[in-house]
Amino acid sequence: MALKVPLPSRQAHQTCHEPTTLRLGSHLDPAQNLPYLRHFGRLCIQADTPLEKQLSRWRHEVFTLLLSSKQAQHAHQQHSQAQAETITTLQQQVIAAEDKATLLDSRLLDRHVDLDLAHVRSRRAEEQLQQSCR
């Protein structure tokens, strides 16, 4: 004896799968999926036999998991983008700090040269003073 399982009508099957096919390719904000998920759940739970009800619940669960996956993917993408922006900003700050350090080192070197030149002039002036006093 073959087991006969009543199959849902083609229209009911399309009604349950239509939301899935419409939404999986969508790139909308995950927050917009919540009202749609509620509507999808109501469509699929209108089943007559226990097998159809179980199948509808499984479909609903799969759809829920797909949406959760999309939301996690979206959150990860936003986090990655924010991290990339932070890295870029920090790299620019490092470059600016290195440029400033180079400028300050150059100024310091100039000051040392000026100081050395002043010492040389001072010694020459002292030597000239000593020679003129003799």
Secondary structure, DSSP 8 states (H G I E B T S, - for coil): ---------HHHHHHHHHHHHHHHT----GGGHHHHHHHHHHHHH--SSHHHHHHHHHHHHHHHHHHHHHHHHHHHHHHHHHHHHHHHHHHHHHHHHHHHHHHHHHHHHHHHHHHHHHHHHHHHHHHHHHHHH-
